[in-house]
């Protein structure tokens, strides 16, 4: 089994419905990934240890999903130089708008690429685009994906 190149992390088990779509998209591109659930608020020490171990494990991109206060993507980005893609997940009093704003409004020097609400599939495609910069085989799969996407859109 290949070492994961992408790490998917979510703040609670309830986020799994949305975040599993990222894994399915990465499978489509044959990009190895792993997934964990760690809360920035309820398990900060465990999260810090997980972040410290990303690069030694060969992780190149992180997809982090969170709802409500959505501290997880920003916390990960604050502790690593790896690209972090944030997925705001619907829920809570503001139905995910609070999560979107929390992920998008990061301070200078701590960027998080922010997807739309429940946008884990796009997060996976962006992760593939990042990885494809130095991977010609993955780039070819991405080109085919985009071509297939256009053909399907025209057929509608």
Secondary structure by P-SEA (a helix, b strand, c coil): cccccbbbbbccccaaaaaaaaaaaaaaacccbbbbbbbccccaaaaaaaaaacccccccbbbbbbccccaaaaaaaaccccbbbbbbbbbccccaaaaaaaaaacccccccccccccaaaaaaaaaaaaaacccaaaaaaaaaaaaaaaaaaaac
